[in-house]
Amino acid sequence: MRKLHKEISSERALSIIKRPITTEKSTNLQQFNQYTFMVSKDSNSNEIKQAIEKIFKVKVTKINTSISRGKLKSFKGNIGFRNDFKKAVITLKEGNTIDPSLEIK
């Protein structure tokens, strides 16, 4: 039995995608039509796919997500943790591209 996925709203789509990640590794992935975004921790792959397709008007073929745990850091003798974050590597269909210099507001 196949589950039906609800269509997400524009507000939810903008709250899911936080910002693109521009590191050396993610820039090298762009030649294979893969883009990396920081996404909200409570979102799943289906919501991320719908959000990318709605915001950028492209076709997504594959999504890989990972949750990066915050590192232990000390500042002036106080010990704390950085925040956890979730990132998604999105593979687009051939012929579709995303301008990496765009900002999501």
C-alpha positions, 0 to 999 in steps of 0.5 A: 500500500502506497502512502500519499504525501501531502503537498507542503505550503510555500511558508513551510517550504521556505522554513525547511530550506535554511541556506546553501552550504558552500564548502570546497567539497560541496562546490566540487559536487556541483559538477555532478549536478548535486547541491548541498543545503542546510535544512531544518532538523524536523523535516524528512526527505519528501518534504525537502524534495517538495521544498526544493522543487517548489522554490527553485522550479527544478526536478529532484531525483535523489536526496541524501540527508545527514545530521551533524552533531555539534562539537565540544568547544570551550571559550574563556574556560566555559565548556559548551556545544555547538548546535546540531544541524541537518544537511541534505545533498540533492541530486537534480535531473539532467539539464536542471541547475540551481544558481548557488549565489541565490539567497533564501530569505 
